[in-house]
Amino acid sequence: MDRVKTGILGCGVISSTYIKNIQELYRPLEIVACADVDTGKAEARAREFGIETWSGPDHLLENKDVSMIINLTPPKFHYELNRRILMAGKNLFCEKPFAFTWEQARELTELAEKRGVRIGGAPDTFLGPGLQRTRLLLERGAIGQPLYLNAAMMSCGVETWHPAPAQFYQEGAGPLYDMGPYYLTAVVALFGPIAEIRAMAATGFERRKIYSQPLAGVELTVETPTYYTALLKLSGGLIANLTISFDIWKSNLPMFEIYGTEGTLSAPDPNMTSGMPEVIRKEAVLADRKAAAEPLNRSFPDEEELRRLYPETAEYIRGAGALDLAMAINENRPARAGMDLVCHVLEAINGIMEAAKSGGCYYMKTTCGRPEPLREGLSAGEVR
Ligand SMILES: NC(=O)c1ccc[n+]([C@@H]2O[C@H](COP(=O)([O-])OP(=O)(O)OC[C@H]3O[C@@H](n4cnc5c(N)ncnc54)[C@H](O)[C@@H]3O)[C@@H](O)[C@H]2O)c1
């Protein structure tokens, strides 16, 4: 396969992670151009990473050498820029959220079909070894039949580290759009589609002080709920509790824990790429209580084997989803971080907001299959 000539749109914080990871790990992608409304930022990124061409957005869209664009602009520009990228005839991978509503995402999916190009969207962390190992353990029965799940993303907010935090608190932003996609995508990728949603929302602070540079000391106004707690019932019957917040200074809640008939699995944080799932089998719990201990079931891999099957990467990597999209185009197969998954997760976000507002139950309209697991034993830079 020829290297896929890729352009980066938006040269802010996350662009350096994408560019570094693609250049070091995902060699089938070749970043040939980068662009930003602030061309000074594009130039700085291009010089930092040895990218041939930098420009404003229009020039990137017109660049005939570029066949795929990775959209890393702020969420409020995604829908419109994604539409322009598709109209320009480019394949597209967009950071989360792909749009504000699942209807917008579906409209763009139809536009891509008309234009004969392919699209996909973040998050892609479920392709990392942490969640691929988790899936393998679940499929080999490590905790028996999964029954319940608890996911908690409790943070004190982006104003402690991001240089431009105000955008995260504007209407149409907030922790649910920003962090929800990681946890919801992990739920759906591991257990299949969501059927019903109940939820509550709150805003802990009307104004927030910025701690990060260059705006440290400035106050920002909060226009969105910053605490969401939701109950999800999956089509397969599993019940999940999901809490996502920017209002919590410190929490000891597990970030992603799954409870099954034979034990408990603590999965790595779905916002990260790597990490080792931990399984506590019921036998260990019973033995601990001095009850008659059954022999441990060894029919699932141990840590060493898991590392061999899904090799370790750095904890925080981005770009596997864009690589998978390029491979999917080449192999004429569905992309794993494809639009069925993106639309379903976006509908779940919209559904949580609606259920929180109405106090009622939101019944999901879209559905999707689970993306194929990665093949076992690939190197860290491969997706197949
Ligand atoms: N920061 C992170 O750690 C992180 C992690 C994962 C995903 N993301 C996602 O990546 C995206 C970007 O986040 P970020 O933190 O890098 O934001 P950022 O604000 O640091 O950077 C965004 C860049 O886009 C540029 N931009 C704005 N409007 C544009 C336009 N119309 N055309 C071209 N460029 C434009 C800005 O000048 C800026 O350089 C968001 O969707 C976010 O959810 C961020």
The ligand as an ORCA input file, in Angstrom:
! r2SCAN-3c Opt
* xyz 0 1
  N      -6.152     18.665     24.044
  C      -6.270     17.379     24.223
  O      -5.634     16.754     25.092
  C      -7.193     16.585     23.325
  C      -7.149     15.197     23.448
  C      -7.915     14.444     22.609
  C      -8.751     15.066     21.708
  N      -8.831     16.415     21.624
  C      -9.742     17.001     20.635
  O      -8.955     17.606     19.604
  C      -9.603     18.767     19.108
  C      -8.666     19.948     19.258
  O      -8.334     20.099     20.622
  P      -7.064     20.949     21.083
  O      -6.978     20.770     22.535
  O      -5.886     20.623     20.220
  O      -7.601     22.430     20.759
  P      -6.735     23.767     20.631
  O      -7.664     24.872     20.930
  O      -5.473     23.643     21.382
  O      -6.356     23.783     19.067
  C      -7.282     23.968     18.029
  C      -6.588     24.631     16.856
  O      -7.521     24.780     15.791
  C      -7.336     26.064     15.218
  N      -8.565     26.466     14.538
  C      -9.672     27.055     15.070
  N     -10.596     27.245     14.108
  C     -10.059     26.767     12.971
  C     -10.533     26.708     11.629
  N     -11.743     27.161     11.295
  N      -9.723     26.159     10.691
  C      -8.500     25.712     11.028
  N      -7.986     25.753     12.283
  C      -8.774     26.281     13.236
  C      -6.941     26.961     16.357
  O      -6.237     28.111     15.887
  C      -6.056     26.019     17.187
  O      -4.711     26.095     16.791
  C     -10.916     18.884     19.879
  O     -11.935     18.276     19.133
  C     -10.662     18.088     21.160
  O     -11.851     17.532     21.666
  C      -8.036     17.178     22.408
*
